[in-house]
Amino acid sequence: MPVERNINAVSPLDGRYAGKLGRLGGAIGEGALARCRALVECRYLQKLCSFPGVGIRKLKPAEKAILEKLPRITDDDVLKIIAIEETGADGAPPTKHDVKAVEYFLKEKLRRTSMRDITEFVHFALTSEDVNNISYALMLRDCLNREILPALDEILSALDALAARHAAAPLLARTHGQPAVPTTFGKEFRVFHARLSRQVSQLKASRICAKLNGASGNYNAHTAAFPRADWRRFSREFIESFNSGAGPKLECNPCTTQIEPHDSYAELFDNLRRANTILLAFCQDMWRYISAGLVKQKAVAGEVGSSTMPQKVNPIHFENAEGNLGLANALLGFFSAKLPVSRLQRDLSDSTVERNFGAAFGHGLAAYRSLLDGLSRAAVDEAAAAAELELHPEVLAEGIQTILRREGETGPYELLSKFTRGRAVTAAGLREFIDGLELKPVVKAELRRLSPLNYTGLSEKLAKEA
């Protein structure tokens, strides 16, 4: 059966790459935002009715159950909320305000229950940003927990397996693009595993700041209505009540303007951007290994590598991942630079930016899936890597001059530089060079035992250290 595709999608995330995004849309799309707003409003009403110093009647168990269930709104409910905002509904004019539309939707529902007498306490003393900033914090957390972190963990598992499998497989290292002392494939995979693991650990431990303190951040309306309530405690307890399980946590920011200043968003996005940059570098290295014939790709029956060259198996998955990682990072970098800047106590320029969080996560997730596809089809060619390494006996110059230093020889670096730099060195020529040195027989034997295939230091051990 052909895959359903929106051929009129403006973004490939909703078309070509939609199949790579899993449940991401359900965590950060328009419906998710409406559901999170409804959740925040309903839990807020429930806490109002139980908090000391707030003169609202207590809720009955059945009423609490209604408020727990009400945020689980359907797609049709979301469309109803959009209608309330954009065109009006049930004879009322359009609100032209998305949070107010959610408030009116919830009030309409509650008027049909025993809570009809307290409907005016929905959105009581709140500004829309109180609801929005907590909703976006919840969506960011859910995106990370449901899709982003599991995908990154999958990549970490793949890198860990590659590092262990090829721990001892020698590889010609290249610094400045030139042949350098040997390493192993496993150790180079472990480098990327270690780098990515650090960023993922930080993502899992991240704190997303949120606020609930009114129109200028001072609890003006709250204290005017109920001056005896401890609103700062209310705010902290309410925000932290959304924390459960592993992964990022919400944290109350007690001192803000009308908006939470988004500094923690920038920290999170920069953290994710670092993870993406590490993966982008990995994709480029894999591309080079494939280009050099050191990593082979499986040819899949029926797939076309080139429209004119039938022999080709192109590294398209790593190239696709590289491109999508670049797009994700461009957006994440803009978010980090833009969102912490707001004129005076509030301007609305952050609103449309926040609506594009899903695009950055989507391009990142598409990249992770492409990268994993690429790894599933790639295989290290240990024999080819060993053969290339043996063509470069000059890489032993470092080891030889270092042993000569140990033995107290004068100017061994200069001696090796004169013999090797800018010249084609053969294994036989290197043996002759060693034989011509005035050294103890045991030292000469030690130098002869050096080989491009065994001069790998602690690479194998490092590769096996998770």
N, C-alpha and C positions, 0 to 999 in steps of 0.2 A: 504494500500500500504506500502511495506517495505521502511524504510528510506535508502536513498542512503548513502553508506559509502565507504571510501577509505580504503580497507583492507590491503593495502601495505604502509600505512602512517607510517613514522618513529615515529612521535609523536601522542599520542592520541588526541591532540588538533585538528589534521586534520582528525581524524578517530572517535573514540568512543565519544569524547566530542564536536565534531564539531557543533552539534545542539544547544549547550549551548552558542555559541560565538556570535550569532546575526550578526551584521554588522562589527564586529571587524576587520576581514580580509580586508575589504574595506577601513578601516581607517589607517591600518599600515602594509599592505602586500606590495609585490613587485610593484604591480600596483599603490598603493597609493604613494609610494616613487617616482615613475616615474612621476605621475601627479603633485605632489607637486614641484618636480624639474622644470617641465615645467611651472608651475604657477609662481614660483620665477623668472625664466628666462624671461618670457613674461612681467611680471609686472616691472621687472628691466629695460628692453628695453623701456617700455612705460615711465617710470620716467626719464630715461636718455634723452629722446626726449623732455622733458618739463622742465628740471631743469636749472636754471640760471647758466651761465658759462660753460655749456657743448655745444660744437659746433656741434650739430646734428640737422638736420632739424626737424621741428614740424610734428607731425602725423595728418593726416586727420581723421575726425570722423569715416569713414569706416575702416580705418587702426586700430584705437583704438578698434573698434568692433571685428576685426579679432584677435587681441592680447588677448581680453577678452575671446574669444571662443576657441582659439587654445589649451589652457591647458586641455580642456575637452577631453582628448585622450581616445580612445577606447581600449579594451583589445588587439585587433589586432595591434594597434599602440604601445602598451607596448611590444608586442612580436617583433615588428620591431626594437624598441630601443635595446632590448636584442640581437637581431641578429646583429645590428651594432656593439655592443660591443664584442660579443663572436665569431661570424663567419664571419663578414663582410656583406655588403649589397650593391647592385647596383654596383658591380664591385670593391668596395673599400675594403681594408683589414680591419680586426677587430681592433677596437680601444683599446680593453682590458682595457677600462676605462669607467665606467658607466656614469659619468657626461658628459664626452665628447660625448658619444653616444647620450645623450639627446640634447646637443648643435647641433650636426650634423643633428639630426632628425628635430629640429625646423628650422634650416637654410634651409633645403630642402623644408619644407613647405612654408617658407617665400619667397623663390625664385620664387614661382608661383604666387606671389602677387605684388602689387605696392611697397612693401617694399624691393624688391630685392636689392635696392641700399644701404640698411643699414643692411644687414644680418651680416656683420662683427662686428656689435655692440651687437649681441647676445653674452652673456658671456664676455662682454668687461671688461678688467682689473680685472676680478674675478679669484679667486682660487676656486677649486671645493668645498672646505669647506665652502665658503661663501654661496653657493647654498645648500649644504647638511645640514648645521646646522640650517638654517631657515626651510628647509623641515622637518627635524626631530622635530623641535619645533612645527610646524603645525600639524604633525601627533600625537605627544603626546597630544596636545590640543584637537584634534578631537577624539582621543580614550577616553579621559576623558569625554568630552561633550556628545558623542554619546552613549557610552556603560557603562563605569565604574561608573561615577557619577549617572546616572539614576538607575543603579542596587543598588548602595549604598543607594540612596534615598528610593528605594523600601524596602530595609532592615530596614532603619530607620522608615519608616511608619509601618512596621510589628511590630517592637519593641515597638513603641509608642502605638499601639493598644493593644498589650499584657500587657503593663504596666498599661494602663487605665482599661482594663477588669479585671485584677487580683490584683488591687491596694490593696484591703483589705483581700486577701487570705493568711492566716498565713502559714509560712514555717519555719521549723527548720533550722536555719543557722548552718553551720559547719565551724569552724576555726581549722586549723591543722587537719581537717578531723573528729574532735570531736564535739558532740552536743554543740551548743552555744546559745546565746539569740536569740529569734525568730525575724524573719523579715517577709516580705510578698513577694510573687512571683512578684507582680507588681513593688515593689521597686527594686528588683534584675534585672528585665528587664529594669527598668529606668536607672540603673547604666550603662548598656551596651549602651543604647540609648544615654546617655549623653556623654560617652567616644567617641563613634563613631561619634556623631554629631560634636564634636570639630575637629576631623580630617577631616571630610568632608568639614566643613567650611573653613579650611585651604587649602584644595585641590582646592576648588572653587576660592579662592583668590590668588592662587599661580601665580608667575611670572616666565616665562621661558625665560632665557636670550638667545639672538642671536646676531650675529655679521656680518658685511659686510664691511671689511676693507683691503682685499687683502692678498697677499701671506705671509706677516710677521706681518700683523696687523697695517701697517703704511700708507696705501693708496699710496704706492710707484708708481704703474703704473697709478693710477687715477690722482695723482697730476702731474706726468710727462706729461700726455696727455692733461689735462685740469687744469692748476694750479689755475685758478681763481674761480673754483667751490668750494663751501663749502661742502666738502665731508663728514665731520662729521655730518652736518645737514642732508645731503642726506641719510646717513646710518640710522640715528635715525628716520627720517620721513618714510623711506621705511619699516623698520621693524615694526613700530607702525601702519602702514597702514593695516596690517593684523588683527588688533584687532577690533572685533565687537561682540556685544551681551554679555551675561553673561559667567562666567567661567574663566578659566586661561587666562592670557594675555602674549603676547610676549613683552619683554623689551630689549632695545638695550644695549649691553655691549660695552662701548667705548674703552676699553683698553684690548687687547688680543694679543696672538701670532697668528700663522696661524689658530689656532683652538679656538673656544669659549671653555673655560676650563671646562664646564659641571658641575660647582658647583650647578647651579640651578636644573640640572637634579637630582643630588644627593639629594638635598633638597626635590624635588618632590617624588623621589623613597622612601626616608626615611619616608616621610609623608604617602605614600600609604602603606608602610610596617607596620607602626604603626596601621593604620586602619585594615590591615589584621591580625595583632597580636591580636587585640581586638576581632575580629570575631573568630579567632582560639580559644581563651579562652572561648568565648561564646559557640562554638560547643562542647568543652570538658565539660562545665557545663551542657549543654543540655543532653549530653551522660550520665552523672552521674544521672541526674534527671530521665531519662528514665530507667537507670539500677536499680534505687531505686523504681521504680513504681510510681513516683510522676508525671511524664508526660507520657501519653499514646500515642501510635501511631495508626493511622487508618490502618486496614488491607485492602489492595486493592485486589479485586477479580482477581485471576489468577497469582498474584505475588508470588514468592517463597522466603522465608526468609532464609531457610537453605536447603542444598541438602539432608540432612538426618533427620532433626528435623522439622517436618511439622508445629509445633505450633509457630515457631519463627517469630517475626516481628523485624528485626534488625534495628538499627539506622544508616542505610547505608548512608543516605544523609548528616548527620552531620559528619560521618567518611570520606566520600568523600571530603566534603568541607575542613575538617581539613588537609587532605593530599595535596590537591591542594593549599591551603593557604601556607603550608610549602614550596612547590615547588616554588610558586610565590615569596615568601620572600627570598628564597635562591638566586634566580636570581636578585631580586631587591637589595639585600645586596651586591652582587658581582658588580652590575652596580655602586652602590654608592662608593664602594671602588676603583674600577678600573678606571672609566671614568675621574675623576679629575686629574689623573696622566698621563703626557705625556712627553716624552724625549725632552728637549730643546724646540724648537719652534713648533715641530710637529712630531709625529710618527703615523703610520696607525693602531696601535693595537686597537683603539677604533671602527674602522669601522665594523668589524665582530661582535663586542659586540652590537653595535646599531641595527644591523639587527635582534637581538634576543629580542628586546623590546616587540614584539608581543607575544612571548612565556610567558613572565612574566604577561602581561595583560591577556592573554588567560587563564592561570591557575587561576588567580584571578577571572576572570569572570565566569569560570566554577564552582569555589567554591561558588560564590555568588548565582548562579542559584541552586546549590545543597542545599545550606542553606535555600533558600526560599522554595524549594520543601519540605525540612524537616519540616519547620515551618507550611506549609500548611497541613501537615498530623499529626501534634502534638497537643495535647490538655492537658492542666494542669488538674490534678485530685485533686481538692481542698479538697475533702473528705479524700483521702488517705494522703495528706499532714497534714491535721488537726489531723487525727488519729495517725500519727507518732509523731507529736508534743506533743500530750497528754501522750505519753509513756515516756516523759522526763520532769517531773515536776522539776527536779533539775536545769533546766535552769532559774528558778525564783530566784535562790540563789543571783544573782547579784542585782536584784531589792530589795529583802528583806534586804540584808546587807546595801544597800545604804539608804533605809528608816530608818534603825536602826542608821546609822551614823547621819542622819538628826535629830533623836530624842536624840542624845547625848549618846548613849549606848557605852560602852567600848569594843573594840575588836570585832566588829560584823563580820568583814571579817574572822577572825580566827575561830569564832564560826560557821559560815556557812561552812567554809572549813572543819572543823572537822566533821560536820554533813553530808556533801554531797560528799566530794572528795573520789573517788575510791569506792563508795558504790552505790548500787541500791536504788534509792529513789522513793517512791510511793506517790501518791497524798494524801492518808490517812496519811502516815508517816509525810508528810510535814505539814499537818493540825495539827497533834499532836505536832509537833515541835513549831509551831506558838502559839498554845494554852498554851504551857509550858513557854513561854516568859513572863517576868514581864513588861507588857506594859499597857498603857491606853487602855481601851476597843475600843476607836475610831481608834487607830492605829492598834490594832489586826484585827478589821473589815476591815481596809484598806488592810492589808496584805492578809487576806482571799479572798478578791476580786481579787487579782492577779491570773491570769490564763495563761498557756502557749499560749492560743489563743488570749488573749487581751494584753499581754505584748509585744507589737510591736512598742511602741514609736510613732514616726511620720512617720512610713513606708508608711501608706496609703497616707498621704499628699505629701510626697516626690515622690511617684509613679505617682501622678497626675500632677506633675509640669513638663511640657515639656521643 
